[in-house]
């Protein structure tokens, strides 16, 4: 049932994503900028949900289902907000097409049947980006069912493998503005740090963490556990 619900949500989200994307290309307002921000978040939600569905198919861990359900509800809420913004956005004015004069010159020569030209159906590229969120990350999903980050961390061979799938998406969105490549580079540098103090210095210089940001606090807690 969860798989069917997730599949329906993904299909709806893909369809809605492309409709709004082409609309944004024709209009540029503050409202549309808010829509673009929501679209970026929805795109991350879609990638996260696809990874979770792949993990659930091979792992009976109940934590994955809980995270997937929360992801679906979050995506639905963003889609509803996107729909409200779309209704408030101005309608782009499309100039009428000029009518071409009809050709009245009769054609000479033998008549040949004309086959209708069928446009190629647009295909969606379902390949996963080569980031920390791909199949490699799926193999490191933590088995604990506790919602507390510190309890989810288990010994790993490097820092990247110590970050769970759900936290990986959360850190990318909240600490690195959706830039997965930048997060990969920072995580690599942190993992090569000789001590916790040096890792904290790198994290502070690259991320500028806010003590009131829960994601930043969780990331620093992860570093403490990793270097302990």
C-alpha positions, 0 to 999 in steps of 0.5 A: 500500500505504501509503495502504491501511494509513493508511486502515485505521488511520484507520478503526480509530482513529476507531472506537476513539476514539468508543468510549473517549470515551463510556466516559470520559464515564461514569467518572472515575478516574486511569486514565481521565485517562491515557486522555484524554491518550492520546486527545488525542494520538491525535486529533492523530495522526489529523489529522496523518495525514490531512494527510500523506495529502493531501500524498502524493497530490499530492507524490512526496517520499519524506520524506512517506512516511517521516513517514507511516509513523512516524506510523502506528506511533506511532498504533498504539503509542498505541492499544495503550497505550489498550487496556491502560488500558481493560482495567485501568479499572473497569467503570461500573455501569449501573442496570437499566432499569425494565420498563414495564407492558404496555398491554392496552387494545385499540386502536380505529379502522382499523389503519395499517401502522407503519413502523420508525424507523431512527436516523440513522447517526452521521457523522464530521466530516472537515473540517480545523480552521482551524489551522497544520495545514490545507491552507495548511500542506500547501503549505509542506511542505519538500522536503528528505529530511534529518531535521535541522531546520536542513537542512529550513528554506528561505527563506519569506515568513513564519515560519509558512511556515518550519515544516514540516508534521511539525514543526508538529504536534510543536511543538503537542503538545510546546510548546503542550500541543496548543493549535494556536490559541495556537501560531498566535498566538505564531508570528505575534508571533515573525514580527513581531519586529524582531530575533532577540533580541526573538523569543527574548525572546517565545519564552522568555516564552510557552513557558518552553523547557527546554534538555533539550526537543528540540522547544524546541531545534529551535524556537530553531534555526528562529528563528535560521535565520529571522532570519539 
